[in-house]
């Protein structure tokens, strides 16, 4: 058994444990018993994978966040950022290194974020630190956007380029925010900050949400480029990053996949189940039957992407598979887990995207607690 910390990274428009008056993004994960400590970083809700991964690193190791000079110059934002009080981070786990590794768990956009973090560790992207992929014992993705999400195209991302469309930037931000706030917690609308200080975009005291979002949308270097969540969650972004980010031979990889759609009679489409969160039903329906013309990439098949949890296709959640399939295997009960390849765990059927974290149905609370208990025990056994 090991006592390595489990670091849980939230998804798009997520938040940390000390935000939103303690409303917990991670549901029962914070409360169930586990062998090792748990850490809940708070990273940029709509920032790019690179920026979010850097924020996790420095929140764990401590110090001022450094996005890297090359990256900052390329995308024209500040290189450094401190906490909201203007101070360097204390560091949740300053001893973190190859001899003191961690387990990384990511929900939704947290999934490619933690994969990006291991990539940056493997390529020694953090100046002044001698890092390696072996700083990470395991990676577990839950409802993970491992191959992009077709949902972003419904909300205003270009099917041709993966960029947020100039004439839909405000629509994209407002739609995504209102959608997630309604599905999660209305407190988001009142006290939420998007942690974009590196772009010179803090939310001003008393600034109305829509005004704040419009100010972000008018910041063309951020919203229309490739250093934001919209691009990184697109299929185009996934094609780019999956060709770069690789698995490592000493790390265990797990995917836990949620699905709350179904097929009816002879219809080929995937439809939301009747008990799906009403705020997710419309997106589940759109994702469950939408066709792309032309296809998004060579070998793209619409029907592969139809079963979903209201935000992410099951096909995308299972393992990185575009532009080429990464090493993987299905779960085999009783078989030893193998490092270096993805273990696709049994599907969590009849769970939508938020049931597994912030907003479970009442009948799912104990099941969710059991899921995280088994997850933490599994990780401690590696």
Secondary structure, 3 states (H helix, E strand, C coil): CCCCCEEEECCCCCCCCCCHHHCCCCHHHHCCCCCCCEECCCCCCCECHHHHHHHHHHHHHCECEECCHHHHHHHCCCCEECCCCCCCECCCCCCCECCECEEEEEECHHHHHHHHHHHHHHCCCCCCCCCCHHHEEEEEEECCCCCCCCHHHHCCECCCCCCECHHHHHHHHHHHHHHHHHHHCCCHHHHCCCCEHHHCECCCCCCCHHHHHHHHHCCHHHHCCCCEHHHHCCHHHHHHHHCCCCCCCCCEEEEECEECEECCCCCCCCEECCCCCHHHHHHHHHHCCCCCCCCCCCCCCHHHHCCECCCCEHHHHHCCCCCCCCCEEECCCCCCCCCCCEEECCCEECCCCCCCCCCCCHHHHHHHHHHHHHHHHHHHCC
